[in-house]
Amino acid sequence: MTTLIESNEHKSLRAAVSAFAQTHPHSLDAEDNTRLWQAAAKLGYIGVNLPEAYGGGGAGITELSLVLEELGAAGNPLLMMIVSPAICGTVIARFGTEEQKREWLPPLADGTRLMAFGITEPDAGSNSHRITTTARRDAATGDWILTGRKVFVSGVDLADATLIVGRTEDARTGKLKPCLFIVPRDAPGFERRAIDMELNAVERQFELTLDDVRLPADALVGDEDAGLLQLFAGLNPERVMTAAFGIGMGRYALSRALEYARERTVWKTPIGAHQAIAHPLAQAHIDLELARLMMQKAAHLYDAGDDVGAGEAANMAKYAAGEACVKAVDQAVHTLGGNGLTREFGLARLITASRVARIAPVSREMILNYVSHQTLGLPKSY
């Protein structure tokens, strides 16, 4: 029942975040975005999912996804919430050493430090088993030496470090056994190049090069032989949070369309009175609500410790939210007609941004593959 009806605490949190977000107008200015991040962190929103013992709110992905959804619904999505507290914070909280937790969790929770996440490679997109970023030990010192490339890494210029997914030198063949390393932004041999994106967002995308980056032994998060468990400890929250990002964006677009449809009068009544306008907007609302239900289910399963169940639900939630977001944005723009493409109404930029919810962090086609194989038991074609 908890996945269907929000508790009074969650309703109060949703209302508080919504009110807070309304006081911060949407801006593509980096300094405005930083101020919003800091203000949200001061209120405990950024680190709501991190352990209380390390300065967090002691809640879970359920609460963090709620925060991101409401920020997005007000036109103020904070993309790095998906990365810094949800992926990196969760991985360190679950698998980090006590020293790593003390060093990173408090500043991640209070917003004074950010961490990026690098997994995608030029030749290893959806097929993470082809990751070639390699970590080898220096027998003389015990240091790790990382070599490889990553692409489409968000916010590296804003982050103090990047959590890099690699594989040990003796595990480059066979099943993937990912290793996760905290790489400081100023580490020698760690270079970044901004990717020229046709995407209107504060957070930029980067290609990373690791050229014999030397890291101390304690840069490794978790066990080098832990396999996929510790990787998906971050990827499942990422999918839930991407769903929240998409639902929030879709709600924002829909709200702008509803305002317009209630006021815009061409004949005798506002255009929202016509079913050709009203019904598609109603359908968009229904799709967003359905996506939210699956997102809440995924978040609750994850917070309950059901990693397998959360994996299935998180993939479905991300798929549903991506589809609902794109449709809501498209219908919102269409409702406004020519005005939907003007800067004044701020919807045109969402046409490109909404595609992110379909593409990243995993494409809808790969989610359909997952459901086909893992849920329905159908054979693989690859």
HELIX and SHEET records of a PDB file:
HELIX    1   1 ASN A    8  GLN A   22  1                                  15    
HELIX    2   2 ALA A   30  LYS A   42  1                                  13    
HELIX    3   3 GLU A   52  TYR A   54  5                                   3    
HELIX    4   4 ILE A   61  ALA A   73  1                                  13    
HELIX    5   5 MET A   80  MET A   81  1                                   2    
HELIX    6   6 ILE A   82  GLY A   89  3                                   8    
HELIX    7   7 THR A   90  PHE A   95  1                                   6    
HELIX    8   8 GLU A   98  ASP A  110  1                                  13    
HELIX    9   9 SER A  128  ARG A  130  5                                   3    
HELIX   10  10 GLU A  169  ALA A  171  5                                   3    
HELIX   11  11 ALA A  217  ALA A  219  5                                   3    
HELIX   12  12 LEU A  228  GLU A  263  1                                  36    
HELIX   13  13 ILE A  271  ALA A  273  5                                   3    
HELIX   14  14 GLN A  275  ASP A  303  1                                  29    
HELIX   15  15 ASP A  307  LEU A  336  1                                  30    
HELIX   16  16 GLY A  337  LEU A  341  5                                   5    
HELIX   17  17 ALA A  348  ILE A  359  1                                  12    
HELIX   18  18 ARG A  364  TYR A  370  1                                   7    
HELIX   19  19 VAL A  371  THR A  375  3                                   5    
SHEET    1   A 6 MET A 115  GLY A 118  0                                        
SHEET    2   A 6 ALA A 161  THR A 168  1                                        
SHEET    3   A 6 THR A 134  ARG A 137  1                                        
SHEET    4   A 6 TRP A 144  SER A 154 -1                                        
SHEET    5   A 6 GLN A 205  LEU A 215 -1                                        
SHEET    6   A 6 PHE A 190  ALA A 194 -1                                        
SHEET    1   B 4 MET A 115  GLY A 118  0                                        
SHEET    2   B 4 ALA A 161  THR A 168  1                                        
SHEET    3   B 4 PRO A 178  PRO A 184 -1                                        
SHEET    4   B 4 LEU A 220  VAL A 221 -1                                        
END                                                                             
